Structures are given as structure tokens and as C-alpha cells.
């Protein structure tokens, strides 16, 4: 999963690839984008790397 993050002014902009909808572990939703856990980005805040955990889904 390609995820890009950047800061523009006071906004965090996250861009990620969409995937073919696949059932979640519970089967209640269809996942269309996910980092599959936490992911370190190249963005830093106060000198520390920003970590992102992303899940985007739709209901069945």
C-alpha cells in the first residue's frame, strides 16, 4: 500500500492507493484502503516521525 503524507499549513494531507474492496476480518465491511497496522511516515512533528494507522472501508 503506497501512502504519502505531507503537511500544508495546519492540515495533514494523506494520499493512498485504493484497493479492490475485500472483506474485513469480521466480514461486516469491505476494506478499500489500509496500512494494515501503524506505518512510519517521512513527516516529522517536533522532530519526531509521524505514525499513521489508516483504515478506509464501506459497509456491505
Backbone bond lengths (Angstrom), bond angles and torsions (degrees), N, CA, C in turn:
res aa  C-N    CA-C-N  psi(-1)  N-CA   C-N-CA  omega(-1)  CA-C   N-CA-C  phi
1 X - - - 1.442 - - 1.519 108.06 -
2 X 1.301 115.77 119.78 1.463 120.78 177.04 1.526 108.80 -86.24
3 X 1.334 116.01 120.24 1.461 122.09 178.36 1.516 108.03 -127.36
4 X 1.325 116.08 130.40 1.452 121.73 175.83 1.514 107.90 -120.77
5 X 1.319 116.75 141.51 1.454 121.65 177.40 1.517 108.77 -132.10
6 X 1.331 116.45 145.07 1.459 121.32 175.41 1.526 108.31 -153.99
7 X 1.306 114.59 159.62 1.456 120.26 177.91 1.514 107.86 -110.17
8 X 1.326 115.67 128.85 1.465 122.26 175.02 1.519 106.79 -124.91
9 X 1.312 116.25 107.58 1.463 120.40 -176.26 1.519 109.32 64.79
10 X 1.317 116.72 -120.86 1.471 122.40 179.24 1.522 111.68 -104.06
11 X 1.348 117.32 20.69 1.465 121.21 -178.02 1.515 111.50 -118.68
12 X 1.313 115.28 139.02 1.463 122.19 171.89 1.519 106.46 -94.61
13 X 1.314 117.16 122.08 1.463 122.75 -179.51 1.526 107.46 -106.96
14 X 1.342 115.97 120.33 1.463 121.75 179.56 1.526 108.01 -115.00
15 X 1.323 116.18 128.49 1.455 122.11 176.96 1.524 107.97 -121.87
16 X 1.338 116.03 131.01 1.466 118.85 179.58 1.519 109.96 -143.64
17 X 1.324 114.83 158.45 1.458 121.03 177.63 1.530 109.96 -75.62
18 X 1.319 116.32 140.56 1.465 120.71 172.21 1.520 108.47 -85.40
19 X 1.322 115.33 146.40 1.456 121.87 179.13 1.519 109.37 -112.84
20 X 1.297 116.19 165.95 1.464 120.53 171.16 1.530 106.58 -63.85
21 X 1.344 119.03 130.89 1.461 120.02 -179.39 1.527 112.19 -55.34
22 X 1.338 115.71 126.74 1.460 121.86 178.95 1.520 109.05 -128.43
23 X 1.328 117.69 146.55 1.465 120.26 -178.09 1.532 111.82 -60.88
24 X 1.329 114.95 140.57 1.464 120.75 174.76 1.528 109.32 -72.88
25 X 1.314 116.35 174.68 1.468 120.68 -179.98 1.528 111.48 -60.23
26 X 1.341 116.46 -36.99 1.472 119.78 -179.36 1.526 111.69 -79.62
27 X 1.345 115.86 -20.95 1.457 120.03 -178.07 1.522 113.75 83.90
28 X 1.331 117.49 1.16 1.470 120.69 -177.92 1.523 112.86 -84.42
29 X 1.333 116.84 -22.09 1.458 120.78 -177.42 1.520 110.73 -132.94
30 X 1.330 115.06 168.95 1.457 121.98 175.00 1.523 108.02 -114.88
31 X 1.317 117.38 121.01 1.462 122.86 -177.90 1.523 108.93 -81.37
32 X 1.353 116.18 129.60 1.462 120.76 178.86 1.531 112.31 -112.95
33 X 1.342 117.34 -13.60 1.464 121.98 174.57 1.521 108.24 -163.13
34 X 1.319 116.82 138.27 1.458 120.12 179.67 1.518 110.53 -161.46
35 X 1.331 116.15 143.62 1.458 120.92 172.24 1.520 110.17 -85.98
36 X 1.320 116.82 -6.81 1.472 122.82 -179.49 1.528 110.91 55.61
37 X 1.308 114.73 50.46 1.468 121.69 -177.24 1.518 109.88 117.52
38 X 1.305 116.04 -170.21 1.461 120.58 -178.84 1.519 110.95 -84.32
39 X 1.341 114.81 146.29 1.462 120.90 -175.42 1.526 109.71 -136.09
40 X 1.324 116.81 130.26 1.467 120.92 176.96 1.522 108.66 -77.00
41 X 1.337 116.57 136.87 1.462 121.44 178.07 1.524 109.92 -109.40
42 X 1.314 115.56 173.93 1.459 120.85 177.22 1.529 111.48 -83.11
43 X 1.327 117.53 -8.10 1.458 122.50 178.80 1.528 108.87 -73.99
44 X 1.331 115.93 137.40 1.459 119.73 175.76 1.520 110.29 -122.25
45 X 1.314 115.42 144.68 1.457 122.88 174.84 1.519 106.37 -128.63
46 X 1.324 116.50 124.59 1.465 121.98 -175.24 1.525 111.24 53.40
47 X 1.341 116.35 35.28 1.453 121.61 177.64 1.518 115.23 79.48
48 X 1.327 116.94 4.01 1.468 120.81 -178.58 1.521 109.65 -112.60
49 X 1.350 117.39 141.66 1.478 119.50 -179.56 1.524 111.58 -67.19
50 X 1.316 115.03 141.22 1.463 121.81 177.84 1.525 109.22 -83.45
51 X 1.316 116.81 131.29 1.462 123.22 178.52 1.522 108.17 -105.59
52 X 1.338 116.11 134.10 1.465 120.97 179.99 1.527 109.36 -123.14
53 X 1.332 115.80 136.09 1.459 123.41 169.69 1.515 106.89 -120.19
54 X 1.322 117.79 112.44 1.459 121.54 -171.90 1.525 111.53 -120.63
55 X 1.316 115.85 131.25 1.464 122.51 171.58 1.521 107.52 -136.92
56 X 1.316 116.23 123.33 1.464 121.62 175.96 1.522 106.90 -123.22
57 X 1.332 115.92 128.43 1.458 118.72 -175.04 1.516 111.41 -148.56
58 X 1.317 114.23 166.97 1.463 122.21 175.65 1.526 107.44 -126.00
59 X 1.343 115.89 153.47 1.468 119.05 176.14 1.519 109.13 -78.15
60 X 1.314 114.72 149.20 1.472 120.42 177.84 1.511 109.83 -69.61
